[in-house]
C-alpha cells in the first residue's frame, strides 16, 4: 500500500501564520490590559497613601502649632510682654471653645464626654484624621459626617488660632518698641505659616480627591489631575499661594497698624463688609446648611464670616464653591491681597520693604497662574464662576446626569431651591415609585430621611419611604444636640407675630392713628 504524501499549500501556511499572529496579538492585548490595571491600581493606592499621609501630617502640624503658640505665650509672659502673652492665650482658648461648640452641635449627648475629652486633651486633630482616613461610620444621631466635622474644626483652627497667632508673633517680632528676632520666635512664626498653608492645601485636596464628591458634583470636583506628577505640582502651587498670601496680609497688617490701628480696622473690616454687602445684594446670604428661621441667619453669618477669612488669608480653593465665597470673588480676593500689600509697602516708604512686598506679590500671582495651568482645563472656569448658591443648585438639578446627582439638591437648605419646588415635587412624584421598586443602592435610609413631607402628596407612598430605619434616623435627628439648640431658637412665625404685635403697639400710640381694618 503506497503512502500519500501531503504537501501543504500556500493558503494553509498563510492561515497558520495568521492564526499565530492573532494569538500573539491577543496575548499582547491581555498582557497590556493586565499591566494597565496594575498601574491604575498602583496609582490609586499611591493617591490614597498620599491623602492619608497628608491627613496625619496636617494633624501633627496642628498639634505642634498649638503647642508652639502656648510656648510663645509663656515666653512673652516671662519677658514682661503681657499684651502678647494674653493675646496668644486668648487665640488658643477661642479655638478650643469654638471647637467645643462644634463638638457639642455635631455629636449626640451620649458621646459628649468622650468627644470633649478628645478635644481638650489636644488629640482631636489626630482622631479626626484617623476617622476620615479609615472611613469610620458616622454616629446615627450625629449632625455631620467625619469629613465635614474635620473641615469645620480645621477652619476654626486657622481662623481663631493660626492666622491670629501669626499676626501676633509678627507684631511682637517687628514691634517698634523692641522686637525679638531670636531663633524661637522665628521658628514659631514659620510653624504658624506652614501649618496654616498646609491645612488650606490639604483641605482642598481632601475634598477634591474624594470619589464620592467627584461623583455627586462632577462639575466642581475633579480639578486635580490624575497624573501624580501634575497633582503634586498643583498642590505645591496651592501651598505656595496660601503661604505667600498669609505672609503678604500679615506684613501689610503689621505695617498699617504701626501707623494707625484705625486704618487697619477700616481696611480689613471694610473688605469683610463689602463681601457681606455683595452677598446680600445678590440674594446669596443664606448658607447651604439645612436649617431655617433665626438659626439659619446665625449659621449663615458664621459660615460666611469664617470661610471668608479663610479665603482672604489662605486662598483655600475648596471655598470657591458657589455655595460658599464663589469662584469670581475667590479670584478677586487674590488681587485685593496684592493691592493691599503694595499699597502698605508704598505707604511705609522703605524701598527694601517695597521690593520684598513686590516680589512676594509676584510669587503669589505666578503661583496662581501655574496652578491654573496645572489643573484640568475644564475646571479653570470654576475659579471665575459668577453663579450664586441658588443658581448653582438650580443648574445642578436640571443638568444632572443621574437621579443620584439630582437628589443631592434635597440635602441643602430649601431656600436655595425654593424657585423650583414644584419641579422637585413633580420629579419625586415620577421617580419615587420607580426607586421603591428598583431599590437603587444610592437610595439609603439617610436619603429617604431628607425627602420633605410636603413633596409627597401620596400618603401611602410616604409611608413606604418612611420605613422603621428612617423613622429611627428622624427621631435621633430630632433628639440630637443640634436639633435641641435650633428648636430653642425663635421660629419664623413667632418672629412675624412679635414684629406684628410691635407694629400694632406702635401704631396705637400714635395720635390720630387710623384704625386697622383687620382688627375691626
SULWO-V796024 format. One record per residue. N is the residue number from 1. NEAR is the number of other C-alpha atoms within 8 Angstrom. Layout:
BEGIN
n=N near=NEAR
n=N near=NEAR
END
This chain:
BEGIN
n=1 near=2
n=2 near=3
n=3 near=4
n=4 near=4
n=5 near=4
n=6 near=4
n=7 near=4
n=8 near=6
n=9 near=6
n=10 near=6
n=11 near=6
n=12 near=8
n=13 near=9
n=14 near=8
n=15 near=8
n=16 near=8
n=17 near=8
n=18 near=8
n=19 near=8
n=20 near=8
n=21 near=8
n=22 near=8
n=23 near=8
n=24 near=8
n=25 near=8
n=26 near=8
n=27 near=8
n=28 near=8
n=29 near=8
n=30 near=8
n=31 near=8
n=32 near=8
n=33 near=8
n=34 near=8
n=35 near=8
n=36 near=8
n=37 near=8
n=38 near=8
n=39 near=8
n=40 near=8
n=41 near=8
n=42 near=8
n=43 near=9
n=44 near=8
n=45 near=8
n=46 near=8
n=47 near=9
n=48 near=8
n=49 near=8
n=50 near=8
n=51 near=11
n=52 near=10
n=53 near=8
n=54 near=9
n=55 near=12
n=56 near=11
n=57 near=8
n=58 near=12
n=59 near=11
n=60 near=10
n=61 near=10
n=62 near=10
n=63 near=11
n=64 near=8
n=65 near=13
n=66 near=9
n=67 near=8
n=68 near=10
n=69 near=13
n=70 near=11
n=71 near=8
n=72 near=12
n=73 near=13
n=74 near=9
n=75 near=9
n=76 near=12
n=77 near=11
n=78 near=7
n=79 near=6
n=80 near=6
n=81 near=9
n=82 near=8
n=83 near=6
n=84 near=13
n=85 near=14
n=86 near=9
n=87 near=9
n=88 near=14
n=89 near=11
n=90 near=8
n=91 near=12
n=92 near=13
n=93 near=8
n=94 near=10
n=95 near=12
n=96 near=10
n=97 near=8
n=98 near=9
n=99 near=11
n=100 near=10
n=101 near=8
n=102 near=11
n=103 near=11
n=104 near=12
n=105 near=10
n=106 near=12
n=107 near=15
n=108 near=12
n=109 near=8
n=110 near=5
n=111 near=8
n=112 near=11
n=113 near=7
n=114 near=7
n=115 near=10
n=116 near=10
n=117 near=8
n=118 near=11
n=119 near=12
n=120 near=9
n=121 near=7
n=122 near=8
n=123 near=10
n=124 near=10
n=125 near=12
n=126 near=10
n=127 near=9
n=128 near=12
n=129 near=13
n=130 near=10
n=131 near=10
n=132 near=10
n=133 near=10
n=134 near=6
n=135 near=6
n=136 near=8
n=137 near=4
n=138 near=8
n=139 near=6
n=140 near=6
n=141 near=11
n=142 near=12
n=143 near=10
n=144 near=8
n=145 near=8
n=146 near=11
n=147 near=8
n=148 near=8
n=149 near=12
n=150 near=11
n=151 near=9
n=152 near=9
n=153 near=10
n=154 near=9
n=155 near=11
n=156 near=13
n=157 near=10
n=158 near=12
n=159 near=12
n=160 near=12
n=161 near=13
n=162 near=14
n=163 near=14
n=164 near=10
n=165 near=12
n=166 near=12
n=167 near=11
n=168 near=11
n=169 near=12
n=170 near=12
n=171 near=9
n=172 near=10
n=173 near=10
n=174 near=10
n=175 near=8
n=176 near=6
n=177 near=4
n=178 near=6
n=179 near=9
n=180 near=8
n=181 near=8
n=182 near=6
n=183 near=6
n=184 near=6
n=185 near=12
n=186 near=9
n=187 near=8
n=188 near=13
n=189 near=11
n=190 near=8
n=191 near=11
n=192 near=13
n=193 near=14
n=194 near=9
n=195 near=13
n=196 near=14
n=197 near=14
n=198 near=11
n=199 near=11
n=200 near=14
n=201 near=14
n=202 near=11
n=203 near=11
n=204 near=11
n=205 near=11
n=206 near=9
n=207 near=10
n=208 near=13
n=209 near=11
n=210 near=8
n=211 near=6
n=212 near=6
n=213 near=12
n=214 near=13
n=215 near=8
n=216 near=9
n=217 near=9
n=218 near=9
n=219 near=6
n=220 near=10
n=221 near=11
n=222 near=12
n=223 near=12
n=224 near=11
n=225 near=11
n=226 near=6
n=227 near=6
n=228 near=9
n=229 near=6
n=230 near=11
n=231 near=13
n=232 near=8
n=233 near=10
n=234 near=13
n=235 near=11
n=236 near=8
n=237 near=12
n=238 near=12
n=239 near=12
n=240 near=11
n=241 near=14
n=242 near=17
n=243 near=13
n=244 near=12
n=245 near=14
n=246 near=13
n=247 near=9
n=248 near=14
n=249 near=12
n=250 near=11
n=251 near=10
n=252 near=12
n=253 near=10
n=254 near=11
n=255 near=11
n=256 near=12
n=257 near=11
n=258 near=8
n=259 near=6
n=260 near=8
n=261 near=9
n=262 near=7
n=263 near=9
n=264 near=12
n=265 near=9
n=266 near=8
n=267 near=8
n=268 near=8
n=269 near=9
n=270 near=9
n=271 near=8
n=272 near=10
n=273 near=8
n=274 near=8
n=275 near=8
n=276 near=9
n=277 near=8
n=278 near=8
n=279 near=10
n=280 near=9
n=281 near=7
n=282 near=8
n=283 near=8
n=284 near=10
n=285 near=11
n=286 near=10
n=287 near=12
n=288 near=9
n=289 near=9
n=290 near=9
n=291 near=8
n=292 near=10
n=293 near=9
n=294 near=10
n=295 near=10
n=296 near=13
n=297 near=10
n=298 near=8
n=299 near=10
n=300 near=12
n=301 near=9
n=302 near=8
n=303 near=9
n=304 near=12
n=305 near=9
n=306 near=11
n=307 near=12
n=308 near=10
n=309 near=9
n=310 near=13
n=311 near=14
n=312 near=10
n=313 near=11
n=314 near=14
n=315 near=13
n=316 near=13
n=317 near=9
n=318 near=9
n=319 near=11
n=320 near=15
n=321 near=11
n=322 near=13
n=323 near=11
n=324 near=11
n=325 near=14
n=326 near=17
n=327 near=14
n=328 near=11
n=329 near=10
n=330 near=15
n=331 near=10
n=332 near=8
n=333 near=10
n=334 near=12
n=335 near=8
n=336 near=8
n=337 near=12
n=338 near=10
n=339 near=8
n=340 near=10
n=341 near=15
n=342 near=12
n=343 near=8
n=344 near=11
n=345 near=14
n=346 near=9
n=347 near=6
n=348 near=8
n=349 near=8
n=350 near=8
n=351 near=6
n=352 near=6
n=353 near=10
n=354 near=12
n=355 near=8
n=356 near=8
n=357 near=12
n=358 near=10
n=359 near=8
n=360 near=10
n=361 near=13
n=362 near=8
n=363 near=10
n=364 near=12
n=365 near=9
n=366 near=8
n=367 near=12
n=368 near=11
n=369 near=8
n=370 near=10
n=371 near=13
n=372 near=9
n=373 near=7
n=374 near=11
n=375 near=14
n=376 near=10
n=377 near=8
n=378 near=6
n=379 near=12
n=380 near=11
n=381 near=7
n=382 near=10
n=383 near=12
n=384 near=12
n=385 near=10
n=386 near=8
n=387 near=9
n=388 near=12
n=389 near=12
n=390 near=12
n=391 near=8
n=392 near=11
n=393 near=11
n=394 near=10
n=395 near=8
n=396 near=11
n=397 near=11
n=398 near=7
n=399 near=6
n=400 near=9
n=401 near=6
n=402 near=6
n=403 near=7
n=404 near=9
n=405 near=14
n=406 near=12
n=407 near=9
n=408 near=9
n=409 near=11
n=410 near=9
n=411 near=8
n=412 near=10
n=413 near=13
n=414 near=8
n=415 near=7
n=416 near=11
n=417 near=12
n=418 near=7
n=419 near=5
n=420 near=8
n=421 near=8
n=422 near=7
n=423 near=7
n=424 near=9
n=425 near=10
n=426 near=8
n=427 near=8
n=428 near=10
n=429 near=9
n=430 near=8
n=431 near=8
n=432 near=9
n=433 near=9
n=434 near=8
n=435 near=10
n=436 near=9
n=437 near=6
n=438 near=6
n=439 near=7
n=440 near=6
n=441 near=5
n=442 near=5
n=443 near=11
n=444 near=7
n=445 near=9
n=446 near=9
n=447 near=8
n=448 near=11
n=449 near=12
n=450 near=8
n=451 near=8
n=452 near=7
n=453 near=7
n=454 near=5
n=455 near=9
n=456 near=12
n=457 near=7
n=458 near=6
n=459 near=7
n=460 near=6
n=461 near=10
n=462 near=11
n=463 near=8
n=464 near=8
n=465 near=9
n=466 near=11
n=467 near=8
n=468 near=6
n=469 near=8
n=470 near=13
n=471 near=10
n=472 near=8
n=473 near=13
n=474 near=9
n=475 near=8
n=476 near=10
n=477 near=11
n=478 near=8
n=479 near=9
n=480 near=14
n=481 near=12
n=482 near=10
n=483 near=10
n=484 near=10
n=485 near=8
n=486 near=9
n=487 near=7
n=488 near=6
n=489 near=8
n=490 near=9
n=491 near=9
n=492 near=9
n=493 near=6
n=494 near=8
n=495 near=9
n=496 near=8
n=497 near=8
n=498 near=8
n=499 near=8
n=500 near=8
n=501 near=8
n=502 near=8
n=503 near=8
n=504 near=8
n=505 near=8
n=506 near=8
n=507 near=8
n=508 near=8
n=509 near=7
n=510 near=7
n=511 near=5
n=512 near=4
n=513 near=8
n=514 near=4
n=515 near=6
n=516 near=6
n=517 near=5
n=518 near=4
n=519 near=5
n=520 near=5
END
